[in-house]
Amino acid sequence: MTIHLRLQGGAVIVPVKVTPKGSRNEILPFRDGDVWVKVKVTAPPEDGQANAALLVVLAKQLQLPSSRLRLASGLQARQKQVAVAVSNAEEMAVLQARLAQVLHSDPALCFT
């Protein structure tokens, strides 16, 4: 199994599984069989703090302005869909490459 990225309305939808109240903010490396990008944040799951921290961590690691990321679904769940705004296929390819680098994996191995 791999992480399924999909294009929807000018954004790439990235499935994310977040763990709040972690020891540090980090994106975990891809492991064969993962279907989620796994992210740990130090913020608690109260008043949207973990959601905000998730977007900041992803934006920083993907070298994107945080204004390009938003939660598409899963506001109160650990499993979320994060929408990353892209304007063309080249931006999608760059996003996919950066995400694979953060996951310490080859894009062909971790994404469908």
Gaussian input, Z-matrix of N, CA and C with variables (Angstrom, degrees):
# hf/3-21g

backbone

0 1
 N
 C     1     B1
 C     2     B2     1     A1
 N     3     B3     2     A2     1     D1
 C     4     B4     3     A3     2     D2
 C     5     B5     4     A4     3     D3
 N     6     B6     5     A5     4     D4
 C     7     B7     6     A6     5     D5
 C     8     B8     7     A7     6     D6
 N     9     B9     8     A8     7     D7
 C    10    B10     9     A9     8     D8
 C    11    B11    10    A10     9     D9
 N    12    B12    11    A11    10    D10
 C    13    B13    12    A12    11    D11
 C    14    B14    13    A13    12    D12
 N    15    B15    14    A14    13    D13
 C    16    B16    15    A15    14    D14
 C    17    B17    16    A16    15    D15
 N    18    B18    17    A17    16    D16
 C    19    B19    18    A18    17    D17
 C    20    B20    19    A19    18    D18
 N    21    B21    20    A20    19    D19
 C    22    B22    21    A21    20    D20
 C    23    B23    22    A22    21    D21
 N    24    B24    23    A23    22    D22
 C    25    B25    24    A24    23    D23
 C    26    B26    25    A25    24    D24
 N    27    B27    26    A26    25    D25
 C    28    B28    27    A27    26    D26
 C    29    B29    28    A28    27    D27
 N    30    B30    29    A29    28    D28
 C    31    B31    30    A30    29    D29
 C    32    B32    31    A31    30    D30
 N    33    B33    32    A32    31    D31
 C    34    B34    33    A33    32    D32
 C    35    B35    34    A34    33    D33
 N    36    B36    35    A35    34    D34
 C    37    B37    36    A36    35    D35
 C    38    B38    37    A37    36    D36
 N    39    B39    38    A38    37    D37
 C    40    B40    39    A39    38    D38
 C    41    B41    40    A40    39    D39
 N    42    B42    41    A41    40    D40
 C    43    B43    42    A42    41    D41
 C    44    B44    43    A43    42    D42
 N    45    B45    44    A44    43    D43
 C    46    B46    45    A45    44    D44
 C    47    B47    46    A46    45    D45
 N    48    B48    47    A47    46    D46
 C    49    B49    48    A48    47    D47
 C    50    B50    49    A49    48    D48
 N    51    B51    50    A50    49    D49
 C    52    B52    51    A51    50    D50
 C    53    B53    52    A52    51    D51
 N    54    B54    53    A53    52    D52
 C    55    B55    54    A54    53    D53
 C    56    B56    55    A55    54    D54
 N    57    B57    56    A56    55    D55
 C    58    B58    57    A57    56    D56
 C    59    B59    58    A58    57    D57
 N    60    B60    59    A59    58    D58
 C    61    B61    60    A60    59    D59
 C    62    B62    61    A61    60    D60
 N    63    B63    62    A62    61    D61
 C    64    B64    63    A63    62    D62
 C    65    B65    64    A64    63    D63
 N    66    B66    65    A65    64    D64
 C    67    B67    66    A66    65    D65
 C    68    B68    67    A67    66    D66
 N    69    B69    68    A68    67    D67
 C    70    B70    69    A69    68    D68
 C    71    B71    70    A70    69    D69
 N    72    B72    71    A71    70    D70
 C    73    B73    72    A72    71    D71
 C    74    B74    73    A73    72    D72
 N    75    B75    74    A74    73    D73
 C    76    B76    75    A75    74    D74
 C    77    B77    76    A76    75    D75
 N    78    B78    77    A77    76    D76
 C    79    B79    78    A78    77    D77
 C    80    B80    79    A79    78    D78
 N    81    B81    80    A80    79    D79
 C    82    B82    81    A81    80    D80
 C    83    B83    82    A82    81    D81
 N    84    B84    83    A83    82    D82
 C    85    B85    84    A84    83    D83
 C    86    B86    85    A85    84    D84
 N    87    B87    86    A86    85    D85
 C    88    B88    87    A87    86    D86
 C    89    B89    88    A88    87    D87
 N    90    B90    89    A89    88    D88
 C    91    B91    90    A90    89    D89
 C    92    B92    91    A91    90    D90
 N    93    B93    92    A92    91    D91
 C    94    B94    93    A93    92    D92
 C    95    B95    94    A94    93    D93
 N    96    B96    95    A95    94    D94
 C    97    B97    96    A96    95    D95
 C    98    B98    97    A97    96    D96
 N    99    B99    98    A98    97    D97
 C   100   B100    99    A99    98    D98
 C   101   B101   100   A100    99    D99
 N   102   B102   101   A101   100   D100
 C   103   B103   102   A102   101   D101
 C   104   B104   103   A103   102   D102
 N   105   B105   104   A104   103   D103
 C   106   B106   105   A105   104   D104
 C   107   B107   106   A106   105   D105
 N   108   B108   107   A107   106   D106
 C   109   B109   108   A108   107   D107
 C   110   B110   109   A109   108   D108
 N   111   B111   110   A110   109   D109
 C   112   B112   111   A111   110   D110
 C   113   B113   112   A112   111   D111
 N   114   B114   113   A113   112   D112
 C   115   B115   114   A114   113   D113
 C   116   B116   115   A115   114   D114
 N   117   B117   116   A116   115   D115
 C   118   B118   117   A117   116   D116
 C   119   B119   118   A118   117   D117
 N   120   B120   119   A119   118   D118
 C   121   B121   120   A120   119   D119
 C   122   B122   121   A121   120   D120
 N   123   B123   122   A122   121   D121
 C   124   B124   123   A123   122   D122
 C   125   B125   124   A124   123   D123
 N   126   B126   125   A125   124   D124
 C   127   B127   126   A126   125   D125
 C   128   B128   127   A127   126   D126
 N   129   B129   128   A128   127   D127
 C   130   B130   129   A129   128   D128
 C   131   B131   130   A130   129   D129
 N   132   B132   131   A131   130   D130
 C   133   B133   132   A132   131   D131
 C   134   B134   133   A133   132   D132
 N   135   B135   134   A134   133   D133
 C   136   B136   135   A135   134   D134
 C   137   B137   136   A136   135   D135
 N   138   B138   137   A137   136   D136
 C   139   B139   138   A138   137   D137
 C   140   B140   139   A139   138   D138
 N   141   B141   140   A140   139   D139
 C   142   B142   141   A141   140   D140
 C   143   B143   142   A142   141   D141
 N   144   B144   143   A143   142   D142
 C   145   B145   144   A144   143   D143
 C   146   B146   145   A145   144   D144
 N   147   B147   146   A146   145   D145
 C   148   B148   147   A147   146   D146
 C   149   B149   148   A148   147   D147
 N   150   B150   149   A149   148   D148
 C   151   B151   150   A150   149   D149
 C   152   B152   151   A151   150   D150
 N   153   B153   152   A152   151   D151
 C   154   B154   153   A153   152   D152
 C   155   B155   154   A154   153   D153
 N   156   B156   155   A155   154   D154
 C   157   B157   156   A156   155   D155
 C   158   B158   157   A157   156   D156
 N   159   B159   158   A158   157   D157
 C   160   B160   159   A159   158   D158
 C   161   B161   160   A160   159   D159
 N   162   B162   161   A161   160   D160
 C   163   B163   162   A162   161   D161
 C   164   B164   163   A163   162   D162
 N   165   B165   164   A164   163   D163
 C   166   B166   165   A165   164   D164
 C   167   B167   166   A166   165   D165
 N   168   B168   167   A167   166   D166
 C   169   B169   168   A168   167   D167
 C   170   B170   169   A169   168   D168
 N   171   B171   170   A170   169   D169
 C   172   B172   171   A171   170   D170
 C   173   B173   172   A172   171   D171
 N   174   B174   173   A173   172   D172
 C   175   B175   174   A174   173   D173
 C   176   B176   175   A175   174   D174
 N   177   B177   176   A176   175   D175
 C   178   B178   177   A177   176   D176
 C   179   B179   178   A178   177   D177
 N   180   B180   179   A179   178   D178
 C   181   B181   180   A180   179   D179
 C   182   B182   181   A181   180   D180
 N   183   B183   182   A182   181   D181
 C   184   B184   183   A183   182   D182
 C   185   B185   184   A184   183   D183
 N   186   B186   185   A185   184   D184
 C   187   B187   186   A186   185   D185
 C   188   B188   187   A187   186   D186
 N   189   B189   188   A188   187   D187
 C   190   B190   189   A189   188   D188
 C   191   B191   190   A190   189   D189
 N   192   B192   191   A191   190   D190
 C   193   B193   192   A192   191   D191
 C   194   B194   193   A193   192   D192
 N   195   B195   194   A194   193   D193
 C   196   B196   195   A195   194   D194
 C   197   B197   196   A196   195   D195
 N   198   B198   197   A197   196   D196
 C   199   B199   198   A198   197   D197
 C   200   B200   199   A199   198   D198
 N   201   B201   200   A200   199   D199
 C   202   B202   201   A201   200   D200
 C   203   B203   202   A202   201   D201
 N   204   B204   203   A203   202   D202
 C   205   B205   204   A204   203   D203
 C   206   B206   205   A205   204   D204
 N   207   B207   206   A206   205   D205
 C   208   B208   207   A207   206   D206
 C   209   B209   208   A208   207   D207
 N   210   B210   209   A209   208   D208
 C   211   B211   210   A210   209   D209
 C   212   B212   211   A211   210   D210
 N   213   B213   212   A212   211   D211
 C   214   B214   213   A213   212   D212
 C   215   B215   214   A214   213   D213
 N   216   B216   215   A215   214   D214
 C   217   B217   216   A216   215   D215
 C   218   B218   217   A217   216   D216
 N   219   B219   218   A218   217   D217
 C   220   B220   219   A219   218   D218
 C   221   B221   220   A220   219   D219
 N   222   B222   221   A221   220   D220
 C   223   B223   222   A222   221   D221
 C   224   B224   223   A223   222   D222
 N   225   B225   224   A224   223   D223
 C   226   B226   225   A225   224   D224
 C   227   B227   226   A226   225   D225
 N   228   B228   227   A227   226   D226
 C   229   B229   228   A228   227   D227
 C   230   B230   229   A229   228   D228
 N   231   B231   230   A230   229   D229
 C   232   B232   231   A231   230   D230
 C   233   B233   232   A232   231   D231
 N   234   B234   233   A233   232   D232
 C   235   B235   234   A234   233   D233
 C   236   B236   235   A235   234   D234
 N   237   B237   236   A236   235   D235
 C   238   B238   237   A237   236   D236
 C   239   B239   238   A238   237   D237
 N   240   B240   239   A239   238   D238
 C   241   B241   240   A240   239   D239
 C   242   B242   241   A241   240   D240
 N   243   B243   242   A242   241   D241
 C   244   B244   243   A243   242   D242
 C   245   B245   244   A244   243   D243
 N   246   B246   245   A245   244   D244
 C   247   B247   246   A246   245   D245
 C   248   B248   247   A247   246   D246
 N   249   B249   248   A248   247   D247
 C   250   B250   249   A249   248   D248
 C   251   B251   250   A250   249   D249
 N   252   B252   251   A251   250   D250
 C   253   B253   252   A252   251   D251
 C   254   B254   253   A253   252   D252
 N   255   B255   254   A254   253   D253
 C   256   B256   255   A255   254   D254
 C   257   B257   256   A256   255   D255
 N   258   B258   257   A257   256   D256
 C   259   B259   258   A258   257   D257
 C   260   B260   259   A259   258   D258
 N   261   B261   260   A260   259   D259
 C   262   B262   261   A261   260   D260
 C   263   B263   262   A262   261   D261
 N   264   B264   263   A263   262   D262
 C   265   B265   264   A264   263   D263
 C   266   B266   265   A265   264   D264
 N   267   B267   266   A266   265   D265
 C   268   B268   267   A267   266   D266
 C   269   B269   268   A268   267   D267
 N   270   B270   269   A269   268   D268
 C   271   B271   270   A270   269   D269
 C   272   B272   271   A271   270   D270
 N   273   B273   272   A272   271   D271
 C   274   B274   273   A273   272   D272
 C   275   B275   274   A274   273   D273
 N   276   B276   275   A275   274   D274
 C   277   B277   276   A276   275   D275
 C   278   B278   277   A277   276   D276
 N   279   B279   278   A278   277   D277
 C   280   B280   279   A279   278   D278
 C   281   B281   280   A280   279   D279
 N   282   B282   281   A281   280   D280
 C   283   B283   282   A282   281   D281
 C   284   B284   283   A283   282   D282
 N   285   B285   284   A284   283   D283
 C   286   B286   285   A285   284   D284
 C   287   B287   286   A286   285   D285
 N   288   B288   287   A287   286   D286
 C   289   B289   288   A288   287   D287
 C   290   B290   289   A289   288   D288
 N   291   B291   290   A290   289   D289
 C   292   B292   291   A291   290   D290
 C   293   B293   292   A292   291   D291
 N   294   B294   293   A293   292   D292
 C   295   B295   294   A294   293   D293
 C   296   B296   295   A295   294   D294
 N   297   B297   296   A296   295   D295
 C   298   B298   297   A297   296   D296
 C   299   B299   298   A298   297   D297
 N   300   B300   299   A299   298   D298
 C   301   B301   300   A300   299   D299
 C   302   B302   301   A301   300   D300
 N   303   B303   302   A302   301   D301
 C   304   B304   303   A303   302   D302
 C   305   B305   304   A304   303   D303
 N   306   B306   305   A305   304   D304
 C   307   B307   306   A306   305   D305
 C   308   B308   307   A307   306   D306
 N   309   B309   308   A308   307   D307
 C   310   B310   309   A309   308   D308
 C   311   B311   310   A310   309   D309
 N   312   B312   311   A311   310   D310
 C   313   B313   312   A312   311   D311
 C   314   B314   313   A313   312   D312
 N   315   B315   314   A314   313   D313
 C   316   B316   315   A315   314   D314
 C   317   B317   316   A316   315   D315
 N   318   B318   317   A317   316   D316
 C   319   B319   318   A318   317   D317
 C   320   B320   319   A319   318   D318
 N   321   B321   320   A320   319   D319
 C   322   B322   321   A321   320   D320
 C   323   B323   322   A322   321   D321
 N   324   B324   323   A323   322   D322
 C   325   B325   324   A324   323   D323
 C   326   B326   325   A325   324   D324
 N   327   B327   326   A326   325   D325
 C   328   B328   327   A327   326   D326
 C   329   B329   328   A328   327   D327
 N   330   B330   329   A329   328   D328
 C   331   B331   330   A330   329   D329
 C   332   B332   331   A331   330   D330
 N   333   B333   332   A332   331   D331
 C   334   B334   333   A333   332   D332
 C   335   B335   334   A334   333   D333

   B1=1.4454
   B2=1.5243
   B3=1.3049
   B4=1.4535
   B5=1.5236
   B6=1.3062
   B7=1.4587
   B8=1.5235
   B9=1.3218
   B10=1.4641
   B11=1.5266
   B12=1.3367
   B13=1.4711
   B14=1.5138
   B15=1.3293
   B16=1.4609
   B17=1.5242
   B18=1.3210
   B19=1.4525
   B20=1.5182
   B21=1.3264
   B22=1.4621
   B23=1.5245
   B24=1.3057
   B25=1.4536
   B26=1.5180
   B27=1.3081
   B28=1.4631
   B29=1.5144
   B30=1.3370
   B31=1.4642
   B32=1.5232
   B33=1.3116
   B34=1.4585
   B35=1.5201
   B36=1.3289
   B37=1.4557
   B38=1.5243
   B39=1.3311
   B40=1.4559
   B41=1.5278
   B42=1.3490
   B43=1.4576
   B44=1.5247
   B45=1.3313
   B46=1.4628
   B47=1.5211
   B48=1.3172
   B49=1.4619
   B50=1.5132
   B51=1.3260
   B52=1.4627
   B53=1.5265
   B54=1.3278
   B55=1.4520
   B56=1.5244
   B57=1.3446
   B58=1.4635
   B59=1.5292
   B60=1.3209
   B61=1.4617
   B62=1.5282
   B63=1.3374
   B64=1.4586
   B65=1.5218
   B66=1.3182
   B67=1.4631
   B68=1.5295
   B69=1.3322
   B70=1.4653
   B71=1.5222
   B72=1.3225
   B73=1.4592
   B74=1.5203
   B75=1.3310
   B76=1.4599
   B77=1.5240
   B78=1.3249
   B79=1.4599
   B80=1.5146
   B81=1.3192
   B82=1.4579
   B83=1.5247
   B84=1.3312
   B85=1.4678
   B86=1.5316
   B87=1.3241
   B88=1.4683
   B89=1.5238
   B90=1.3117
   B91=1.4662
   B92=1.5211
   B93=1.3228
   B94=1.4616
   B95=1.5239
   B96=1.2949
   B97=1.4517
   B98=1.5158
   B99=1.3391
   B100=1.4675
   B101=1.5199
   B102=1.3127
   B103=1.4622
   B104=1.5265
   B105=1.3181
   B106=1.4515
   B107=1.5244
   B108=1.3109
   B109=1.4513
   B110=1.5304
   B111=1.3221
   B112=1.4646
   B113=1.5280
   B114=1.3379
   B115=1.4580
   B116=1.5267
   B117=1.3337
   B118=1.4594
   B119=1.5248
   B120=1.3354
   B121=1.4617
   B122=1.5270
   B123=1.3203
   B124=1.4608
   B125=1.5234
   B126=1.3073
   B127=1.4677
   B128=1.5269
   B129=1.3370
   B130=1.4621
   B131=1.5335
   B132=1.3288
   B133=1.4679
   B134=1.5285
   B135=1.3106
   B136=1.4645
   B137=1.5199
   B138=1.3073
   B139=1.4726
   B140=1.5262
   B141=1.3264
   B142=1.4569
   B143=1.5169
   B144=1.3374
   B145=1.4610
   B146=1.5310
   B147=1.3189
   B148=1.4672
   B149=1.5301
   B150=1.3148
   B151=1.4686
   B152=1.5249
   B153=1.3232
   B154=1.4646
   B155=1.5255
   B156=1.3283
   B157=1.4701
   B158=1.5247
   B159=1.3201
   B160=1.4639
   B161=1.5215
   B162=1.3179
   B163=1.4680
   B164=1.5211
   B165=1.3232
   B166=1.4683
   B167=1.5251
   B168=1.3210
   B169=1.4728
   B170=1.5255
   B171=1.3335
   B172=1.4643
   B173=1.5282
   B174=1.3215
   B175=1.4673
   B176=1.5286
   B177=1.3144
   B178=1.4663
   B179=1.5252
   B180=1.3174
   B181=1.4542
   B182=1.5295
   B183=1.3224
   B184=1.4633
   B185=1.5265
   B186=1.3251
   B187=1.4629
   B188=1.5293
   B189=1.3157
   B190=1.4600
   B191=1.5198
   B192=1.3253
   B193=1.4668
   B194=1.5308
   B195=1.3073
   B196=1.4685
   B197=1.5219
   B198=1.3264
   B199=1.4596
   B200=1.5316
   B201=1.3308
   B202=1.4707
   B203=1.5189
   B204=1.3362
   B205=1.4531
   B206=1.5212
   B207=1.3272
   B208=1.4626
   B209=1.5227
   B210=1.3098
   B211=1.4573
   B212=1.5225
   B213=1.3159
   B214=1.4624
   B215=1.5235
   B216=1.3442
   B217=1.4610
   B218=1.5243
   B219=1.3334
   B220=1.4539
   B221=1.5135
   B222=1.3304
   B223=1.4641
   B224=1.5255
   B225=1.3229
   B226=1.4625
   B227=1.5204
   B228=1.3159
   B229=1.4653
   B230=1.5220
   B231=1.3071
   B232=1.4681
   B233=1.5236
   B234=1.3122
   B235=1.4622
   B236=1.5221
   B237=1.3261
   B238=1.4573
   B239=1.5194
   B240=1.2946
   B241=1.4575
   B242=1.5266
   B243=1.3305
   B244=1.4546
   B245=1.5223
   B246=1.3128
   B247=1.4646
   B248=1.5248
   B249=1.3366
   B250=1.4616
   B251=1.5204
   B252=1.3249
   B253=1.4654
   B254=1.5314
   B255=1.3298
   B256=1.4669
   B257=1.5239
   B258=1.3299
   B259=1.4639
   B260=1.5213
   B261=1.3375
   B262=1.4597
   B263=1.5270
   B264=1.3317
   B265=1.4604
   B266=1.5224
   B267=1.3269
   B268=1.4680
   B269=1.5316
   B270=1.3219
   B271=1.4613
   B272=1.5210
   B273=1.3340
   B274=1.4624
   B275=1.5229
   B276=1.3188
   B277=1.4654
   B278=1.5263
   B279=1.3282
   B280=1.4674
   B281=1.5324
   B282=1.3182
   B283=1.4617
   B284=1.5222
   B285=1.3126
   B286=1.4591
   B287=1.5358
   B288=1.3170
   B289=1.4641
   B290=1.5278
   B291=1.3300
   B292=1.4644
   B293=1.5241
   B294=1.3319
   B295=1.4532
   B296=1.5290
   B297=1.3130
   B298=1.4654
   B299=1.5245
   B300=1.3196
   B301=1.4616
   B302=1.5311
   B303=1.3245
   B304=1.4617
   B305=1.5325
   B306=1.3239
   B307=1.4624
   B308=1.5278
   B309=1.3349
   B310=1.4825
   B311=1.5185
   B312=1.3115
   B313=1.4623
   B314=1.5154
   B315=1.3076
   B316=1.4654
   B317=1.5262
   B318=1.3393
   B319=1.4705
   B320=1.5340
   B321=1.3293
   B322=1.4627
   B323=1.5261
   B324=1.3285
   B325=1.4583
   B326=1.5230
   B327=1.3392
   B328=1.4592
   B329=1.5195
   B330=1.3430
   B331=1.4681
   B332=1.5305
   B333=1.3351
   B334=1.4650
   B335=1.5027
   A1=108.40
   A2=115.20
   A3=121.53
   A4=109.69
   A5=115.28
   A6=121.49
   A7=108.24
   A8=116.14
   A9=121.14
   A10=110.10
   A11=115.67
   A12=121.38
   A13=107.46
   A14=116.59
   A15=118.14
   A16=109.66
   A17=114.65
   A18=121.65
   A19=108.35
   A20=115.88
   A21=120.30
   A22=109.10
   A23=116.41
   A24=121.46
   A25=115.73
   A26=118.20
   A27=120.93
   A28=114.48
   A29=116.81
   A30=120.46
   A31=109.62
   A32=114.93
   A33=121.10
   A34=106.42
   A35=116.32
   A36=121.51
   A37=107.99
   A38=115.43
   A39=122.38
   A40=108.24
   A41=118.01
   A42=119.72
   A43=109.86
   A44=115.69
   A45=121.38
   A46=109.49
   A47=115.73
   A48=121.39
   A49=106.69
   A50=116.57
   A51=121.15
   A52=110.53
   A53=115.03
   A54=122.07
   A55=107.38
   A56=117.23
   A57=119.83
   A58=110.94
   A59=115.38
   A60=123.85
   A61=112.34
   A62=115.90
   A63=120.60
   A64=110.53
   A65=115.41
   A66=119.80
   A67=111.49
   A68=116.66
   A69=121.48
   A70=109.43
   A71=115.79
   A72=121.44
   A73=107.64
   A74=116.65
   A75=119.49
   A76=111.45
   A77=113.71
   A78=121.31
   A79=106.00
   A80=116.60
   A81=120.64
   A82=110.80
   A83=117.53
   A84=120.73
   A85=111.34
   A86=114.66
   A87=121.59
   A88=109.52
   A89=115.75
   A90=122.08
   A91=107.07
   A92=115.84
   A93=120.45
   A94=109.47
   A95=116.39
   A96=122.14
   A97=113.63
   A98=117.62
   A99=119.96
   A100=110.18
   A101=116.17
   A102=121.71
   A103=110.92
   A104=117.24
   A105=124.16
   A106=109.59
   A107=117.17
   A108=121.79
   A109=103.76
   A110=117.14
   A111=121.23
   A112=109.78
   A113=114.66
   A114=120.88
   A115=109.27
   A116=115.69
   A117=121.56
   A118=108.05
   A119=115.28
   A120=120.77
   A121=108.70
   A122=116.55
   A123=120.68
   A124=112.35
   A125=117.03
   A126=121.72
   A127=111.12
   A128=116.41
   A129=120.17
   A130=110.85
   A131=116.25
   A132=119.29
   A133=112.16
   A134=116.48
   A135=122.07
   A136=110.05
   A137=116.21
   A138=122.33
   A139=112.67
   A140=117.93
   A141=121.75
   A142=114.92
   A143=117.69
   A144=120.54
   A145=112.17
   A146=117.01
   A147=119.98
   A148=110.48
   A149=117.75
   A150=121.06
   A151=110.79
   A152=116.72
   A153=120.68
   A154=110.78
   A155=116.12
   A156=120.45
   A157=110.57
   A158=116.90
   A159=121.26
   A160=110.75
   A161=116.92
   A162=120.69
   A163=111.52
   A164=116.98
   A165=120.84
   A166=109.84
   A167=117.80
   A168=121.91
   A169=110.28
   A170=116.72
   A171=119.80
   A172=111.12
   A173=117.43
   A174=120.71
   A175=110.52
   A176=116.40
   A177=120.27
   A178=110.96
   A179=117.14
   A180=120.99
   A181=112.59
   A182=116.98
   A183=121.09
   A184=112.42
   A185=116.41
   A186=122.57
   A187=111.51
   A188=114.80
   A189=121.99
   A190=109.46
   A191=117.29
   A192=118.57
   A193=109.23
   A194=116.35
   A195=119.84
   A196=112.47
   A197=117.28
   A198=120.64
   A199=112.30
   A200=117.93
   A201=121.05
   A202=112.96
   A203=117.98
   A204=122.03
   A205=110.79
   A206=115.80
   A207=121.26
   A208=108.60
   A209=115.88
   A210=119.85
   A211=108.98
   A212=116.52
   A213=120.89
   A214=111.01
   A215=115.83
   A216=120.36
   A217=109.02
   A218=114.81
   A219=120.54
   A220=114.69
   A221=117.44
   A222=120.03
   A223=113.34
   A224=117.69
   A225=120.47
   A226=112.51
   A227=116.95
   A228=121.18
   A229=109.73
   A230=115.92
   A231=119.37
   A232=110.73
   A233=116.46
   A234=120.85
   A235=107.74
   A236=114.52
   A237=120.67
   A238=111.01
   A239=115.52
   A240=123.01
   A241=106.13
   A242=116.50
   A243=121.43
   A244=108.06
   A245=116.38
   A246=121.73
   A247=108.74
   A248=115.07
   A249=121.36
   A250=107.18
   A251=116.58
   A252=120.99
   A253=110.65
   A254=115.38
   A255=122.80
   A256=107.36
   A257=115.46
   A258=117.77
   A259=112.97
   A260=117.11
   A261=119.04
   A262=110.55
   A263=115.83
   A264=121.13
   A265=112.05
   A266=116.76
   A267=120.26
   A268=110.43
   A269=117.51
   A270=120.70
   A271=111.19
   A272=117.03
   A273=119.96
   A274=110.27
   A275=117.66
   A276=121.64
   A277=110.96
   A278=117.22
   A279=121.12
   A280=109.42
   A281=117.26
   A282=121.47
   A283=110.50
   A284=116.34
   A285=120.98
   A286=110.83
   A287=117.57
   A288=121.25
   A289=111.22
   A290=117.43
   A291=120.63
   A292=111.30
   A293=115.80
   A294=120.17
   A295=110.71
   A296=117.51
   A297=120.97
   A298=110.40
   A299=117.08
   A300=120.80
   A301=110.55
   A302=116.83
   A303=121.57
   A304=110.34
   A305=116.75
   A306=121.63
   A307=112.64
   A308=116.34
   A309=121.79
   A310=110.79
   A311=115.59
   A312=120.34
   A313=110.45
   A314=114.84
   A315=123.20
   A316=107.60
   A317=118.61
   A318=119.80
   A319=113.35
   A320=116.92
   A321=119.74
   A322=112.17
   A323=117.07
   A324=120.83
   A325=113.66
   A326=117.17
   A327=118.03
   A328=115.77
   A329=118.80
   A330=119.49
   A331=112.12
   A332=113.89
   A333=120.67
   A334=107.89
   D1=152.59
   D2=-179.45
   D3=-137.22
   D4=171.98
   D5=178.21
   D6=-81.00
   D7=125.47
   D8=-177.53
   D9=-95.87
   D10=110.65
   D11=173.84
   D12=-94.74
   D13=138.90
   D14=177.55
   D15=-136.22
   D16=150.23
   D17=178.81
   D18=-93.29
   D19=129.63
   D20=-178.91
   D21=-146.17
   D22=111.69
   D23=174.57
   D24=54.68
   D25=47.45
   D26=177.74
   D27=80.64
   D28=14.84
   D29=178.91
   D30=-141.15
   D31=148.63
   D32=172.00
   D33=-91.97
   D34=127.56
   D35=179.30
   D36=-93.87
   D37=120.93
   D38=-177.81
   D39=-111.86
   D40=120.51
   D41=176.04
   D42=-75.46
   D43=129.09
   D44=-175.70
   D45=-130.53
   D46=139.43
   D47=172.03
   D48=-115.87
   D49=117.64
   D50=-174.41
   D51=-105.72
   D52=142.24
   D53=174.17
   D54=-117.69
   D55=108.83
   D56=179.15
   D57=-78.33
   D58=166.92
   D59=178.80
   D60=55.49
   D61=38.14
   D62=175.98
   D63=-78.18
   D64=172.42
   D65=-179.70
   D66=-75.44
   D67=-22.29
   D68=177.04
   D69=-159.16
   D70=164.26
   D71=175.77
   D72=-82.75
   D73=122.46
   D74=-179.79
   D75=-162.28
   D76=154.69
   D77=171.67
   D78=-104.75
   D79=125.82
   D80=-176.52
   D81=-79.04
   D82=147.42
   D83=178.53
   D84=-62.02
   D85=151.60
   D86=177.78
   D87=-68.93
   D88=138.11
   D89=173.38
   D90=-124.55
   D91=142.65
   D92=-179.89
   D93=-52.16
   D94=128.96
   D95=-179.00
   D96=101.71
   D97=-11.76
   D98=177.82
   D99=-65.73
   D100=139.30
   D101=173.51
   D102=-118.59
   D103=-0.03
   D104=179.65
   D105=-128.38
   D106=149.38
   D107=165.44
   D108=-81.01
   D109=120.49
   D110=-175.80
   D111=-96.00
   D112=125.50
   D113=-176.55
   D114=-129.51
   D115=132.57
   D116=172.94
   D117=-105.77
   D118=137.21
   D119=175.97
   D120=-129.46
   D121=150.60
   D122=-179.76
   D123=-79.87
   D124=-19.93
   D125=-176.79
   D126=-68.71
   D127=148.38
   D128=176.56
   D129=-79.42
   D130=160.21
   D131=179.55
   D132=-83.59
   D133=52.25
   D134=-178.12
   D135=-124.68
   D136=136.06
   D137=175.31
   D138=54.38
   D139=31.97
   D140=177.18
   D141=75.09
   D142=10.74
   D143=-177.85
   D144=-64.13
   D145=-43.27
   D146=-179.86
   D147=-67.06
   D148=-37.51
   D149=177.76
   D150=-63.31
   D151=-45.01
   D152=179.10
   D153=-63.12
   D154=-42.78
   D155=179.36
   D156=-64.25
   D157=-38.97
   D158=178.15
   D159=-57.62
   D160=-48.20
   D161=-178.69
   D162=-64.63
   D163=-37.67
   D164=178.68
   D165=-65.87
   D166=-45.76
   D167=-179.80
   D168=-61.27
   D169=-47.65
   D170=-179.73
   D171=-62.81
   D172=-45.78
   D173=-178.93
   D174=-60.17
   D175=-44.68
   D176=-179.00
   D177=-63.92
   D178=-48.15
   D179=-177.57
   D180=-67.57
   D181=-31.54
   D182=179.62
   D183=-90.43
   D184=0.04
   D185=178.94
   D186=57.43
   D187=47.86
   D188=-179.78
   D189=-125.86
   D190=152.40
   D191=172.20
   D192=-67.44
   D193=139.67
   D194=-177.59
   D195=-61.58
   D196=-20.69
   D197=178.64
   D198=-65.95
   D199=-15.95
   D200=179.27
   D201=-87.26
   D202=-5.05
   D203=-179.20
   D204=-113.98
   D205=143.97
   D206=174.28
   D207=-154.09
   D208=156.83
   D209=175.76
   D210=-80.71
   D211=123.53
   D212=178.86
   D213=-89.41
   D214=-30.06
   D215=177.14
   D216=-163.00
   D217=163.33
   D218=176.66
   D219=87.85
   D220=33.24
   D221=-177.38
   D222=-54.74
   D223=-36.53
   D224=-177.71
   D225=-114.82
   D226=16.96
   D227=-179.59
   D228=-116.09
   D229=161.48
   D230=175.47
   D231=-76.65
   D232=-28.92
   D233=179.16
   D234=-94.77
   D235=119.83
   D236=-173.25
   D237=-128.84
   D238=164.95
   D239=171.81
   D240=-117.74
   D241=118.56
   D242=179.08
   D243=-103.74
   D244=127.28
   D245=177.74
   D246=-96.21
   D247=126.34
   D248=177.73
   D249=-114.12
   D250=116.60
   D251=-176.26
   D252=-66.23
   D253=130.68
   D254=174.23
   D255=-134.43
   D256=149.29
   D257=-178.17
   D258=-108.67
   D259=-10.87
   D260=179.09
   D261=-161.08
   D262=175.21
   D263=-177.24
   D264=-64.44
   D265=-31.54
   D266=179.50
   D267=-65.24
   D268=-43.37
   D269=177.38
   D270=-63.63
   D271=-36.82
   D272=177.52
   D273=-64.23
   D274=-41.75
   D275=179.16
   D276=-64.79
   D277=-40.11
   D278=178.02
   D279=-64.75
   D280=-43.58
   D281=178.20
   D282=-59.87
   D283=-46.04
   D284=-179.71
   D285=-61.86
   D286=-41.85
   D287=179.09
   D288=-65.73
   D289=-43.22
   D290=179.24
   D291=-64.68
   D292=-41.26
   D293=179.43
   D294=-64.80
   D295=-41.23
   D296=177.30
   D297=-63.03
   D298=-39.55
   D299=178.63
   D300=-63.22
   D301=-43.71
   D302=178.57
   D303=-63.71
   D304=-35.00
   D305=179.87
   D306=-83.05
   D307=-1.34
   D308=-179.24
   D309=57.87
   D310=48.21
   D311=-177.41
   D312=-146.42
   D313=170.12
   D314=175.71
   D315=-88.79
   D316=133.67
   D317=-179.43
   D318=-54.33
   D319=-35.53
   D320=-179.07
   D321=-67.60
   D322=-23.27
   D323=-178.15
   D324=-89.68
   D325=-29.07
   D326=-173.24
   D327=-107.92
   D328=-10.81
   D329=-177.49
   D330=-123.77
   D331=149.00
   D332=170.67
   D333=-120.94

